[in-house]
Amino acid sequence: MDRIIHATAAEGLVKMEVLTARDAVERARVIHGCAPTACAALGRTLCAASLLGNMLKEDNGTVTIRINGGGPIGSITAVSDSKGNVRGYADRPQTDLPLRADGKLDVGGAVGKDGTITVSKDIGLKEPYIGSVELVSGEIAEDFTNYLMVSEQVASASALGVLVDTDCSVKAAGGFLVQLMPGAGDELITKLEDNIFLMDALTTVLSEDGPEELFRQVLKGLEYHIVGTDAIAYKCYCSEERVLVAVSCIENEELKSLFADGKTIEVSCQFCDRVYSIGPEKMKEYILSKKEKDIN
């Protein structure tokens, strides 16, 4: 089961979240037909969005991460609700590159690093909070950590990973986020840095040992406590109602031309690829019912 596990350590000076998201990333791969490199890039972005979204205090809040580094994959978009449920897509999901010299998927090459990572948080205010920083490597975890340091000024460390099996399915996916609270000393920071440097490969731990092992390795030598777990999933909120709302916002003349000669238009959801067929009668019915509601 995909989930985010929460823990505190060092008498509350350290917060750590561990995410396991194999099913969510596999769902994204199947929906969009992702090649291995694109799957890893999109999967890492989905994991970052889920970790950030789950930290929101507002029940109806959302977090959107957009990454565009000028690489062949184009832009990657991931959206999370406040529980950590995610959805997303890449412009070119068939992007695939030769393995790097170390045998790993070349996510940085697919994403590029001539661009930005932009995070938008909608917490119900008039305008969303938007932060954007330049990419460091295009490998996503480093860029995510750098965003937190630069834009939100939160001392953090993170790792994100997707392990693609020989049949191109997702074998493991997830990550962790460690955040230091005010008052954390240099000795504590050094200890965490050493632990992270010496830990086993993230996806190896997730596939062979399970997410709880990440706490044992990253927080080694520290007393820690698991304080909660949240289930997460790949979840799209599209509906015919939302499509009708979007189409009804089109300029009147353009709307008429779309439905010329009684034609039906098809609208595809970018996140789940579901196709909605909207005919002129259905559109007219919706607009009339909306006007009636407005009058009443």
C-alpha positions as CSV (number, residue, x, y, z in Angstrom):
1,M,0.0,0.0,0.0
2,D,1.3,3.5,-0.9
3,R,1.7,5.6,2.2
4,I,3.6,8.4,3.9
5,I,5.0,7.6,7.3
6,H,5.9,10.4,9.7
7,A,8.5,10.4,12.4
8,T,10.2,12.8,14.8
9,A,13.7,12.5,16.3
10,A,16.2,14.2,18.5
11,E,13.5,15.5,20.9
12,G,11.6,17.1,18.0
13,L,14.5,18.8,16.3
14,V,14.2,16.5,13.3
15,K,11.1,15.7,11.3
16,M,11.2,12.9,8.7
17,E,8.7,11.7,6.2
18,V,9.1,8.5,4.2
19,L,7.0,7.9,1.1
20,T,6.4,4.6,-0.7
21,A,4.6,5.1,-4.0
22,R,5.1,2.2,-6.3
23,D,1.4,1.8,-7.1
24,A,0.9,5.5,-7.8
25,V,3.9,5.7,-10.1
26,E,3.0,2.5,-11.9
27,R,-0.5,3.9,-12.5
28,A,1.0,7.1,-14.0
29,R,3.3,4.9,-16.2
30,V,0.3,2.9,-17.5
31,I,-1.9,5.9,-18.1
32,H,0.7,7.9,-20.0
33,G,2.6,5.0,-21.6
34,C,5.9,6.2,-20.1
35,A,9.2,4.9,-21.3
36,P,11.7,4.0,-18.5
37,T,13.6,7.4,-18.3
38,A,10.4,9.4,-18.5
39,C,8.7,7.2,-15.9
40,A,11.6,7.8,-13.5
41,A,11.4,11.6,-14.1
42,L,7.6,11.8,-13.7
43,G,7.7,9.4,-10.8
44,R,10.2,11.4,-8.8
45,T,8.2,14.6,-9.4
46,L,5.0,12.9,-8.3
47,C,6.8,11.8,-5.1
48,A,8.1,15.3,-4.4
49,A,4.6,16.7,-4.9
50,S,3.0,14.1,-2.6
51,L,5.5,14.9,0.2
52,L,4.8,18.6,-0.1
53,G,1.1,18.3,-0.4
54,N,0.8,16.1,2.6
55,M,2.4,18.8,4.7
56,L,-0.4,21.3,3.9
57,K,-2.6,22.2,6.9
58,E,-5.6,23.3,4.7
59,D,-8.0,20.4,3.9
60,N,-8.7,21.7,0.4
61,G,-5.2,22.9,-0.4
62,T,-3.2,21.8,-3.4
63,V,0.5,21.8,-4.4
64,T,1.6,21.9,-8.0
65,I,5.2,21.3,-9.1
66,R,6.3,22.2,-12.6
67,I,9.8,21.4,-13.9
68,N,11.2,22.5,-17.2
69,G,14.9,22.1,-17.7
70,G,15.0,22.4,-21.5
71,G,15.6,18.7,-22.0
72,P,13.9,16.3,-24.4
73,I,11.1,15.4,-22.0
74,G,9.8,19.0,-22.0
75,S,7.8,20.1,-18.9
76,I,6.7,17.8,-16.1
77,T,3.7,18.7,-14.0
78,A,2.6,17.0,-10.7
79,V,-0.3,18.0,-8.5
80,S,-1.0,16.8,-4.9
81,D,-3.9,17.4,-2.6
82,S,-3.5,17.9,1.1
83,K,-3.5,14.2,1.8
84,G,-0.7,13.4,-0.6
85,N,-2.8,12.0,-3.4
86,V,-1.1,12.9,-6.7
87,R,-1.6,13.1,-10.4
88,G,0.7,14.4,-13.2
89,Y,2.0,14.1,-16.7
90,A,5.1,14.8,-18.8
91,D,5.0,16.6,-22.2
92,R,6.8,13.8,-23.9
93,P,6.3,10.5,-21.9
94,Q,8.0,8.4,-24.6
95,T,11.4,10.1,-23.8
96,D,14.1,7.5,-23.2
97,L,17.8,7.8,-23.1
98,P,20.7,5.4,-22.8
99,L,21.7,4.5,-19.3
100,R,24.4,6.6,-17.6
101,A,27.9,5.2,-17.1
102,D,26.9,4.0,-13.6
103,G,24.0,2.0,-15.0
104,K,21.3,4.3,-13.8
105,L,18.5,6.0,-15.7
106,D,19.6,9.4,-17.1
107,V,16.8,11.5,-15.6
108,G,19.1,14.6,-15.6
109,G,19.7,14.2,-19.3
110,A,16.0,13.9,-20.0
111,V,15.0,16.8,-17.9
112,G,17.9,19.1,-18.5
113,K,19.1,21.8,-16.1
114,D,18.6,25.0,-18.1
115,G,15.3,26.0,-16.5
116,T,13.4,26.1,-13.2
117,I,11.4,24.2,-10.7
118,T,8.3,26.1,-9.8
119,V,6.0,25.3,-6.8
120,S,2.5,26.7,-6.5
121,K,0.6,26.3,-3.3
122,D,-3.2,27.0,-3.3
123,I,-4.4,27.2,0.2
124,G,-7.7,29.1,-0.4
125,L,-6.4,32.6,-0.5
126,K,-7.1,35.0,-3.4
127,E,-3.7,34.2,-5.0
128,P,-1.6,31.1,-4.6
129,Y,1.9,31.2,-3.2
130,I,4.4,30.7,-6.0
131,G,8.1,30.0,-5.6
132,S,10.5,29.3,-8.4
133,V,14.3,28.6,-8.4
134,E,16.8,27.5,-11.1
135,L,17.4,23.8,-11.5
136,V,20.6,22.5,-10.0
137,S,21.0,19.1,-11.8
138,G,17.7,18.1,-13.4
139,E,17.8,14.9,-11.2
140,I,14.8,16.3,-9.3
141,A,15.7,15.3,-5.7
142,E,18.6,17.8,-5.6
143,D,16.4,20.4,-7.3
144,F,13.6,19.8,-4.8
145,T,15.9,20.1,-1.8
146,N,17.5,23.3,-3.3
147,Y,14.0,24.8,-3.8
148,L,13.1,24.2,-0.1
149,M,16.4,25.8,1.0
150,V,16.2,28.8,-1.3
151,S,12.5,29.6,-1.7
152,E,11.1,28.4,1.7
153,Q,14.3,28.7,3.7
154,V,13.9,25.3,5.3
155,A,17.0,23.3,6.0
156,S,16.2,19.9,4.4
157,A,17.5,16.8,2.8
158,S,15.6,14.6,0.5
159,A,16.0,11.6,-1.8
160,L,13.6,10.5,-4.5
161,G,13.7,7.3,-6.6
162,V,12.0,5.1,-9.1
163,L,13.2,1.6,-9.9
164,V,12.0,0.3,-13.3
165,D,11.9,-3.5,-13.7
166,T,13.1,-5.4,-16.8
167,D,9.5,-5.5,-18.1
168,C,9.4,-1.7,-17.8
169,S,6.9,-1.8,-14.9
170,V,7.7,0.1,-11.7
171,K,9.3,-2.2,-9.1
172,A,9.7,0.5,-6.4
173,A,9.2,4.2,-6.0
174,G,9.3,6.7,-3.2
175,G,11.5,8.9,-1.2
176,F,12.1,10.7,2.0
177,L,12.2,14.3,3.3
178,V,14.2,15.3,6.4
179,Q,13.7,18.7,7.9
180,L,15.5,20.4,10.7
181,M,13.7,22.5,13.2
182,P,15.1,25.8,14.7
183,G,17.7,25.0,17.3
184,A,19.3,22.0,15.6
185,G,23.0,22.2,16.2
186,D,25.9,21.5,13.8
187,E,26.6,18.2,15.5
188,L,23.1,17.0,14.6
189,I,23.4,18.2,11.1
190,T,26.7,16.5,10.6
191,K,25.4,13.2,11.9
192,L,22.4,13.3,9.5
193,E,24.6,14.2,6.6
194,D,27.0,11.2,7.4
195,N,24.0,8.8,7.8
196,I,22.6,9.8,4.4
197,F,25.9,9.6,2.7
198,L,26.4,6.0,4.1
199,M,22.9,4.7,3.5
200,D,22.0,2.1,1.0
201,A,20.5,3.0,-2.4
202,L,17.0,4.4,-1.8
203,T,15.2,2.1,-4.3
204,T,17.1,-0.9,-3.0
205,V,15.9,-0.2,0.5
206,L,12.3,0.3,-0.7
207,S,12.2,-2.9,-2.8
208,E,14.1,-5.2,-0.5
209,D,13.7,-3.9,3.1
210,G,10.6,-1.6,3.1
211,P,10.2,2.0,4.0
212,E,10.7,1.6,7.8
213,E,14.4,0.7,7.1
214,L,14.9,4.2,5.8
215,F,14.2,5.6,9.3
216,R,16.7,3.2,10.8
217,Q,19.5,4.2,8.3
218,V,18.9,8.0,8.1
219,L,18.2,8.5,11.8
220,K,20.9,6.0,12.9
221,G,22.1,6.9,16.4
222,L,19.1,9.1,17.1
223,E,16.0,8.2,19.2
224,Y,13.0,8.5,16.9
225,H,9.3,7.9,17.1
226,I,6.8,7.0,14.3
227,V,3.9,9.5,14.8
228,G,1.5,8.7,12.0
229,T,0.8,7.2,8.6
230,D,-1.3,8.5,5.7
231,A,-2.4,6.4,2.7
232,I,-1.9,8.0,-0.7
233,A,-2.8,7.1,-4.3
234,Y,-2.7,8.4,-7.9
235,K,-6.0,10.2,-7.9
236,C,-7.5,12.4,-10.6
237,Y,-10.4,14.8,-9.9
238,C,-11.6,15.3,-13.4
239,S,-15.4,15.0,-14.1
240,E,-17.9,15.9,-16.9
241,E,-19.0,18.8,-14.7
242,R,-15.5,20.3,-14.6
243,V,-15.2,19.9,-18.4
244,L,-18.5,21.6,-18.9
245,V,-17.4,24.5,-16.7
246,A,-14.1,24.9,-18.6
247,V,-15.8,24.7,-22.1
248,S,-18.5,27.2,-21.0
249,C,-15.7,29.8,-20.3
250,I,-14.8,29.9,-24.0
251,E,-15.8,33.1,-25.9
252,N,-19.4,32.8,-27.3
253,E,-18.4,33.0,-31.0
254,E,-15.7,30.5,-30.6
255,L,-18.0,28.2,-28.7
256,K,-20.5,28.4,-31.6
257,S,-17.9,27.4,-34.1
258,L,-16.9,24.4,-32.0
259,F,-20.4,23.1,-32.1
260,A,-21.1,24.0,-35.7
261,D,-23.3,21.6,-37.6
262,G,-24.2,19.8,-34.4
263,K,-20.7,18.3,-34.0
264,T,-19.5,16.8,-30.7
265,I,-16.2,17.8,-29.3
266,E,-13.9,15.6,-27.3
267,V,-11.9,16.8,-24.3
268,S,-9.1,14.7,-22.9
269,C,-7.9,15.0,-19.3
270,Q,-4.1,15.5,-19.2
271,F,-3.8,13.7,-15.9
272,C,-5.7,10.5,-16.5
273,D,-6.3,10.5,-20.3
274,R,-10.1,10.1,-19.9
275,V,-12.0,11.4,-22.8
276,Y,-15.2,13.4,-22.4
277,S,-17.6,13.8,-25.4
278,I,-19.5,17.1,-25.2
279,G,-22.3,17.7,-27.7
280,P,-24.1,21.0,-28.4
281,E,-27.3,19.9,-26.6
282,K,-25.4,18.9,-23.5
283,M,-23.6,22.2,-23.5
284,K,-26.8,24.1,-24.0
285,E,-28.5,22.2,-21.2
286,Y,-25.6,23.0,-18.9
287,I,-25.5,26.8,-19.7
288,L,-29.3,27.0,-19.2
289,S,-29.1,25.2,-15.9
290,K,-26.3,27.5,-14.8
291,K,-28.2,30.6,-15.7
292,E,-31.2,29.3,-13.8
293,K,-29.1,28.7,-10.7
294,D,-27.6,32.2,-11.0
295,I,-31.1,33.7,-11.1
296,N,-32.3,31.7,-8.1
